[in-house]
Amino acid sequence: MKCDMCGWREAKVVVYLIGAEREVKNKLFLCSACSREVSVSWVVSPDSQKGSLSTRISPLEEKESCPFCGWQWEEFLESGLFGCPHCYNSYFPDIKNWLLENQLGTHHRGKNPANWRKKNKIRNAILRLSRDLEKCIEEENYEKAGQLKKIMEKLNAHLK
């Protein structure tokens, strides 16, 4: 039997809707994925035309959710996680306000380790020297290539 909500997955959960006389008025067959979405927000209301119970699949309040995964802001506040990368774009104003309320700001300036900049400059210099060394070897300028190799060895010693 197919799920009553999505209509294409196999139903594995049955929700019984019980009337005033404590008898089953209706059944709702759901797949495991759709059954996770069923909560108190689903409304069971009397059907004015037939006098029987029917389900209304719309939630009590339409809350904004991510258009890609359906994740809601309240779920982020509870778990601290988003459902997908698109949530960041969907909730940008909420994220910004939340960061301003809960942290010192919206920008992370970070901090580099003490010797990182110095070592990064040395690595970049070694890369440039290795390119120059290759050019010198192609041009058969072995004297200059030897000098560049000695400089590179000294710089590599500073990295250790």
N, C-alpha and C positions, 0 to 999 in steps of 0.2 A: 504494500500500500504506500502511496506517495504522501509526502508531507503536505498538510493543509496550508502551511504558510508559504513555503517556497515553491512547492509543486513539482520538484524534480528529484529530490533526494528521498531515500527510503525512510519511512516513519518508524521510529523505535520507541517513542514516548507517547503515552496516551494521557490527555488531561480530561478529567470527567467534570462536566458542568452540572451541578446538582441544583434542582429547583426547590421551592418552598416546602414541598411535601417530602423532602429528603429522597427523592428518586432522581436517577440520572436523566437529565433532559437532553443533553447533547454531549458529544465526544469531540475532542480536538486531537488529531494525530500529527505529531511533530517529529522531525529528524533531530539528531543529537545537536547539530549546529543551531537550529532554530529554537530548540528547547532551552538553550543557554540564554536566549534573548527574552524569553517569557519571564515576566516578573510581576510585581504588584502594579506596575504601570499599565498592564493589560486590564481592560475594563470588561466586566460581564454585566450587561444591562438587559432589562426586560424589553422585548421587541413589542412595540406598541401595536403593530398590525396583527401579529399572530398570538400574542399573549404568552409566548414561550421565551426561553432564554436564548440569546445569540451572542456571539463574540464580536467585539469590534477590535480590529487589529491595530488601530492607531493608539499611541500612548496618550496618557492624560495631558501631558504638556509636550509640545514639540520643542525639543532642545536642540541647539546647534550641535552638529557633529561633523567630523571630518568627512568630506565627500568621497574620499577614497576608501577608507577602512571602517567608517562609522564610529570611531572612538570619540567619547565625549569628554569634555573638560573635567567633569567631576571624577571620571576614572583616572585622569592624570593626577588630580589632587589626592586621591586615595592611594594610588600605587607609586606615583612619582615617575611613571613611564608613559610614553606615547605608543600608539598602535603602529604607526608607520612614519616614514620621513615626511609625508605630505601634511601630517598633523602640525608641524612647525609653521608652515605657511597658513594653515587654516586658523590657528590659534595665536598668530603673532601678537595682536593687541593684548590678549589675555596673558600671554607669556611675559610681555614687557611689563604690564602692571604687576604681575605676580613677583617678578624679579625686583622691581622697585620697592615692593612692600617687604620682601623677605631677604633681600641682599643689599649690598651697598650700592649697586648700580647694575647697568645692563651690559657693560663692556668689561672683558677680562683682559687686563694688561699683561698678566703673567710675569714670570721672573726667570731669567736665564741663570744657569749655574755659573759660578764665579769664573771659571776658565773657559767657558764655552765659546765666547766671542773670539778670544785669542786663538784657540785651537781651530776654530772655523776659518779664521784668516790664514792660518798656516796651511790648512788643507786646500784652500783655494789657491794659495801661492804654489803649492806642490803640483796641483792640476795644471796651472799655467806653465810652470817650468817643464812638466812632462810633454806638453804640446810643443813647446820650443825645442826640447830635446829631440823629438821626432823630426821636426823640420831641419835641425842641424844635421841629423844623421842622413836624411834624404839629400841634403845639399853637400854631404861629405865634408862637413866642417867639424872634424873630430875633436879638435882642440877645444872649441867652445862647448861641444857636447860633454866633454870630460868635466869642464868647469860647472856646467849645469847639474851634472850628476852628483858632484861633491856638495853643491848647495842643497840639492834635494835630500841627500843623506843627513846633512846637518838639521834640516827642518824636520825630517822624520824622527830624529833623536829627541826633538823638543815635544813631539806628540806623545811619547811614551812616559 
